[in-house]
Amino acid sequence: MTVNVHLARAAPRTAETIGVPVAASGAVPRSLGLSRAALAAHGFEGKPGQTLLLPSATGPSHIAVGIGDDRPTAAILRNAAGAMVRAAGKRTSIATSLADLEGIDAATAAQAVVEGALLAAYRYHGLKSEPASEGLQELTLVVGDRRSSGAKLGADRGSVTAAAARLARDLANTPPAHLTARMIADKAVEVAAASGLGVEVFNKDQLAAMGCGGMIGVNKGSTEPPRMVRLTYTPRNPRGHLVLVGKGVMYDSGGISLKPSDGMHAMMKMDMSGAAAVLAAMSSLKALRCKSQVTGYLMCTDNMPSGSALKLGDVLKFRNGKTAEIHNTDAEGRLVLADGLSLGVEAKPDAIVDIATLTGSCIAALGLKMAGVFGNDQPFIERVKHAAVDADEAIWQLPLERNYRKLLDSNVADMKNVGGPYGGAILAALFLSEFVGDTPWAHLDIAGPMNSESDDGWLSRGASGFGTRLLIQLALDFAA
């Protein structure tokens, strides 16, 4: 579904719905035709994200959209726009002055409103036999002349970032039989051609010849061959080089360490959300005129049980020459990332980020709304945290506690791939740190927020596309 975004000085006559921002105190806009007491009688108090639909028999419906009493922020406007779109239901044309509020610059406001509206309007129709229901098709930002140029910049940028996040959601929502490693590689080639990226695809034989033992080992139980995709974006006179590595386990059964048959297992088609976020973020860089060089690695395979599957006690040798004894085949994400990180470091970047739906331990620590971040360079971690705030994608730093490293010691290899029942997210990060050397590095564990269980602000039920806009912001701000 494509949503056309426009700017205008007044709501167009074709608008079916007009979203009107209302603060929690002060004057109520006349266009609503209700006093504050009347709004309160209907349960509307102007709290951030609160909405009240006011139908009309003769013209467009109006939606009162709460923005609170605090100075408007991008996060408040993003969620308010999402709530407005949901309140509009099946109405296809919405106009709003949310981007014309004082106290926030026009570009930031417009980007947030467009992102919130387009991401809230997202629906994955998938393989349903019934036609997709109508939804938002036209969004008009009503802004005054003084803010129009800034709002245009923000709206254009918001359209690009929202499209990227929607691509990541589409990929992660797709059933595993309809998106194998080969298929996502084909999709990456298509996306690269459309967005001005360089692209290389590596097959199983090439990965074996390159010494990518993690990729080959995890893939051993599958009838579907693996693929690694390398995407490159190189502007003129780049001010730095950033590498992104995404976990692309297209379906994770756990291997012979089989997962229990529960709701989380049913979501394991989303175990490639890291690779989806990297591909989607890379797709936006040329349109947004990113000034740094960015290289992306998609490490794609599934993890299946069979007679040829990886066994407990097997030892894998990775691209950088290190070895790991396998004590749990369901700790497979770190094995494919190890090869990706090794290759990324060989490119001699200024910094490297990996993003992965990696551990249930991170979910236990931080819940379903927040990702964990680890790293070996605090200034770079601060950059990642700053990008997360700008994107309104919550992350929390967890410790890379080196004292726990001995829990990964092995009698037959350089390390084990797991280290006991406690601190699993930390141990996974410690394992990954073995493959980055001294390169500034951050690891994002997005297992919790990869999926939204319900519509919530700009989030739509299903795959969230989490990390896509964070990575875009990081790349745009990045410098050596």
Residue pairs with C-beta under 8 A, 6 or more apart in sequence:
1 121
1 122
1 123
1 132
1 135
1 137
2 137
3 117
3 118
3 121
3 136
3 137
3 138
3 139
4 137
4 138
4 139
5 114
5 118
5 139
5 140
5 141
5 155
5 158
5 159
6 12
6 138
6 139
6 140
6 141
7 140
7 141
7 143
7 148
7 151
7 152
7 155
8 95
8 140
8 141
8 142
8 143
9 142
9 143
9 144
9 145
9 148
10 142
11 18
11 60
11 95
11 140
11 142
12 93
12 95
12 140
14 93
14 138
15 60
15 93
15 94
15 95
15 138
15 140
16 60
16 61
16 88
16 91
16 92
16 93
16 94
17 60
17 61
17 62
17 63
17 88
17 91
17 93
17 94
17 95
18 31
18 60
18 61
18 62
18 63
18 94
18 95
18 96
19 62
19 63
19 65
19 81
19 84
19 88
19 94
19 95
19 96
19 97
19 98
20 29
20 31
20 32
20 62
20 63
20 64
20 65
20 96
20 97
21 29
21 65
21 67
21 80
21 96
21 97
21 98
21 101
22 28
22 29
22 32
22 39
22 44
22 46
22 64
22 65
22 66
22 67
23 46
23 66
23 67
23 68
23 69
24 45
24 46
24 47
24 66
24 67
24 68
24 69
25 46
25 69
28 34
28 35
28 36
28 39
31 62
32 39
32 54
32 62
32 64
33 54
33 62
34 54
34 64
39 45
39 46
39 52
39 64
42 52
43 52
44 50
44 51
44 52
44 64
44 66
45 66
46 64
46 66
46 67
46 68
46 69
47 66
47 68
48 66
48 67
48 68
48 76
48 79
48 80
49 66
49 76
49 79
49 80
49 82
49 83
49 457
50 65
50 66
50 83
51 63
51 64
51 65
51 66
51 83
51 84
51 86
51 87
52 63
52 64
52 87
53 61
53 62
53 63
53 87
53 88
54 61
54 62
54 63
54 64
55 61
56 62
60 95
61 88
61 91
63 84
63 87
63 88
65 80
65 81
65 83
65 84
65 87
65 96
65 98
66 80
66 83
67 76
67 77
67 80
67 98
67 101
68 76
70 76
71 103
71 104
72 101
72 103
72 104
72 109
73 104
74 104
74 108
74 109
74 111
74 112
74 390
74 392
75 112
75 392
77 98
77 99
77 101
77 104
77 109
77 112
77 113
77 116
78 112
78 113
78 115
78 116
78 392
78 457
78 458
79 116
79 392
79 457
79 458
80 98
80 113
80 116
81 96
81 98
81 112
81 113
81 114
81 115
81 116
81 117
81 120
81 458
82 116
82 117
82 119
82 120
82 457
82 458
82 459
83 120
83 457
84 94
84 96
84 98
84 117
85 94
85 116
85 117
85 120
85 121
85 135
85 136
86 120
86 455
88 94
88 136
90 133
90 134
90 135
91 136
92 134
92 135
92 136
92 137
92 138
93 136
93 137
93 138
93 140
94 117
94 136
94 138
94 139
94 140
95 139
95 140
95 141
95 142
96 113
96 139
96 140
96 141
96 142
97 141
97 142
97 143
98 109
98 113
98 141
99 106
99 109
99 110
99 112
99 113
99 141
99 142
99 143
99 147
99 151
99 154
99 155
100 106
100 109
100 141
100 142
100 143
100 144
100 147
100 151
101 109
105 150
106 143
106 147
106 148
106 149
106 150
106 151
106 154
107 150
107 151
107 153
107 154
107 157
108 154
109 151
109 154
110 141
110 143
110 150
110 151
110 152
110 153
110 154
110 155
110 158
111 154
111 155
111 157
111 158
111 161
112 154
112 158
113 141
113 155
113 158
114 139
114 141
114 154
114 155
114 158
114 159
114 162
115 158
115 161
115 162
115 165
115 458
115 469
116 457
116 458
117 136
117 139
118 136
118 139
118 158
118 159
118 162
118 163
118 166
119 162
119 165
119 166
119 458
119 459
119 460
119 465
120 455
120 457
120 458
120 459
120 460
121 135
121 136
121 460
122 166
122 169
122 460
123 132
123 133
123 135
123 460
124 169
124 170
124 173
124 462
124 463
125 132
126 173
126 174
126 175
127 175
127 178
141 151
141 155
143 151
157 288
160 284
160 287
160 288
161 284
161 288
161 468
161 469
161 472
163 284
164 280
164 281
164 283
164 284
164 465
164 468
164 469
164 472
165 280
165 465
165 468
165 469
166 465
167 191
167 276
167 279
167 280
167 283
167 465
167 468
168 273
168 276
168 277
168 279
168 280
168 463
168 465
168 467
168 468
169 460
169 462
169 463
169 464
169 465
171 179
171 184
171 187
171 272
171 276
171 279
171 280
171 463
172 269
172 270
172 272
172 273
172 276
172 450
172 462
172 463
172 465
173 269
173 270
173 462
173 463
174 269
175 269
176 250
176 251
176 268
176 269
176 302
179 187
179 250
179 269
179 272
180 224
180 250
180 302
181 224
181 225
181 226
181 227
181 248
181 250
181 300
181 301
181 302
182 224
182 225
182 227
184 227
184 229
184 248
184 250
184 272
184 275
184 279
184 298
184 300
185 201
185 227
185 229
185 298
185 300
187 279
188 199
188 201
188 229
188 231
188 279
188 298
189 199
189 201
189 229
191 197
191 279
191 282
191 283
192 198
192 199
192 231
192 282
192 283
193 199
194 283
195 282
195 283
195 284
195 285
195 286
195 287
196 233
196 286
197 231
197 232
197 233
197 282
197 283
197 285
197 286
198 231
198 232
198 233
198 234
199 229
199 230
199 231
199 232
200 229
200 230
201 227
201 228
201 229
202 210
202 227
202 228
202 229
202 230
203 225
203 226
203 227
204 216
204 219
204 225
204 226
207 215
207 216
207 226
207 228
207 339
208 216
210 319
210 343
211 317
211 318
211 319
211 321
212 228
212 318
212 319
212 339
212 343
213 316
213 317
213 318
213 319
213 339
214 316
214 318
214 319
214 324
214 335
214 336
214 337
214 338
214 339
215 226
215 228
215 299
215 301
215 335
215 336
215 339
216 226
216 316
217 310
217 314
217 316
217 326
217 335
218 226
218 249
218 255
218 301
218 303
218 310
218 329
218 332
218 335
218 336
219 225
219 226
219 301
219 302
220 308
220 309
220 310
221 255
221 256
221 303
221 304
221 305
221 306
221 308
221 309
221 310
222 301
222 302
222 303
222 304
222 306
223 304
223 306
224 250
224 301
224 302
226 300
226 301
227 298
227 300
227 301
228 297
228 298
228 299
228 300
228 339
228 340
229 279
229 296
229 297
229 298
229 300
230 295
230 296
230 297
230 298
230 343
231 278
231 279
231 282
231 295
231 296
231 297
231 298
232 293
232 294
232 295
232 296
233 282
233 285
233 286
233 290
233 293
233 294
233 295
234 293
235 289
235 290
235 291
235 292
235 293
238 291
238 292
238 293
239 291
239 292
239 478
239 479
239 480
240 292
240 293
240 350
240 351
240 478
240 479
240 480
241 292
241 293
241 294
241 295
241 347
241 348
241 349
241 350
241 480
242 292
242 293
242 294
242 295
242 349
242 350
242 351
242 352
242 353
242 474
242 475
242 478
243 294
243 295
243 296
243 297
243 344
243 345
243 347
243 349
243 351
243 352
243 353
244 278
244 281
244 282
244 294
244 295
244 296
244 297
244 352
244 353
244 354
244 355
244 471
244 475
245 278
245 296
245 297
245 299
245 337
245 340
245 341
245 344
245 352
245 353
245 354
245 355
246 272
246 274
246 275
246 276
246 277
246 278
246 279
246 296
246 297
246 298
246 299
246 340
246 354
246 355
246 356
247 271
247 272
247 273
247 274
247 275
247 299
247 333
247 336
247 337
247 354
247 355
247 356
247 357
247 358
248 272
248 274
248 275
248 276
248 298
248 299
248 300
248 301
248 336
249 268
249 271
249 272
249 300
249 301
249 302
249 303
249 332
249 333
249 336
249 357
250 269
250 271
250 272
250 300
250 301
250 302
251 268
251 269
251 271
251 302
251 303
251 304
252 259
252 268
252 271
252 302
252 303
252 330
252 332
252 333
253 259
253 265
253 268
253 302
253 303
253 304
253 305
254 265
254 303
254 305
254 329
254 330
255 303
255 304
255 305
255 309
255 310
255 329
255 330
255 332
256 305
256 309
256 310
256 311
256 312
256 329
257 312
257 328
257 329
257 330
257 331
258 305
258 330
259 265
259 268
259 330
264 360
267 450
267 451
270 357
270 450
270 451
270 463
271 303
271 333
271 357
272 300
273 357
273 446
273 450
273 463
273 465
273 466
273 467
274 354
274 355
274 356
274 357
274 444
274 446
274 467
275 298
275 299
275 300
276 463
276 465
276 468
277 355
277 446
277 465
277 466
277 467
277 468
277 471
278 296
278 297
278 298
278 355
278 471
279 296
279 298
280 465
280 468
281 296
281 467
281 468
281 469
281 471
281 472
281 475
282 294
282 296
284 472
285 294
285 472
285 475
288 472
288 476
290 475
290 476
291 476
291 479
292 475
292 478
292 479
294 475
294 478
295 344
295 347
295 349
297 340
297 343
297 344
299 336
299 337
299 339
299 340
301 336
303 329
303 330
303 332
309 329
310 316
310 326
310 329
310 332
311 326
311 329
312 326
312 327
312 328
312 329
313 325
313 326
313 327
314 325
314 326
315 323
315 324
315 325
315 326
315 412
315 413
316 323
316 324
316 326
316 335
317 323
318 324
318 335
318 338
318 339
318 342
318 435
319 338
319 339
319 342
319 343
320 338
320 342
320 345
320 435
322 338
322 414
322 415
322 434
322 435
323 413
323 414
323 415
324 335
324 338
324 410
324 413
324 414
324 415
324 416
324 417
324 431
325 410
325 411
325 412
325 413
325 415
325 416
325 417
326 416
326 417
327 416
327 417
327 418
328 417
328 418
331 417
331 418
331 428
333 356
333 357
333 358
333 428
334 356
334 358
334 417
334 428
334 431
334 432
335 417
337 354
337 356
337 432
337 435
338 431
338 432
338 434
338 435
340 354
341 352
341 354
341 432
341 435
341 436
341 441
342 435
344 352
344 439
345 352
345 435
345 436
345 437
345 439
349 439
350 440
350 478
350 480
351 377
351 380
351 383
351 439
351 440
351 441
351 442
351 478
352 436
352 439
352 440
352 441
352 442
353 384
353 441
353 442
353 443
353 444
353 471
353 474
354 432
354 441
354 442
354 443
354 444
355 444
355 446
355 467
355 471
356 443
356 444
356 445
356 446
356 447
357 445
357 446
357 447
357 450
358 425
358 428
358 443
358 445
358 446
358 447
359 424
359 425
359 428
359 445
359 447
360 424
360 447
361 423
361 424
361 425
361 426
361 428
362 371
362 372
362 398
362 424
362 425
362 445
362 447
362 448
363 447
363 448
365 372
365 398
365 425
366 372
366 396
366 398
366 448
367 448
368 448
368 449
368 451
368 453
369 394
369 448
369 449
370 394
370 395
370 396
370 448
370 449
371 388
371 393
371 394
371 395
371 396
371 444
371 445
371 446
371 447
371 448
371 449
371 466
371 467
372 395
372 396
372 397
372 398
372 425
372 444
372 445
373 381
373 384
373 385
373 388
373 395
373 396
373 397
373 398
373 442
373 443
373 444
373 445
374 397
374 398
374 399
374 400
374 425
374 426
374 429
374 433
374 442
374 443
374 445
375 381
375 384
375 397
375 400
375 440
375 441
375 442
375 443
376 400
376 433
376 436
376 438
376 440
376 441
377 440
377 441
377 442
379 440
380 440
380 441
380 442
381 397
381 442
383 474
383 477
383 478
384 395
384 442
384 444
384 470
384 474
385 395
385 397
386 477
387 470
387 471
387 473
387 474
387 477
388 394
388 395
388 470
390 473
391 469
391 470
391 472
391 473
392 458
393 449
393 466
393 467
393 469
393 470
394 449
395 444
395 470
398 425
398 426
398 429
399 426
400 426
400 429
400 430
400 433
401 423
401 426
401 430
402 430
404 419
404 423
404 426
404 427
404 430
405 430
407 419
407 420
407 423
407 427
408 415
408 416
408 417
408 418
408 419
408 427
408 430
408 431
409 415
409 416
410 416
414 434
415 431
415 434
417 431
418 424
418 427
419 427
419 430
420 427
425 445
428 445
429 443
429 445
432 443
433 441
433 443
444 467
444 470
446 466
446 467
449 464
449 466
450 463
450 464
450 466
451 462
451 463
451 464
452 459
452 460
452 461
452 462
452 463
452 464
453 461
454 461
455 461
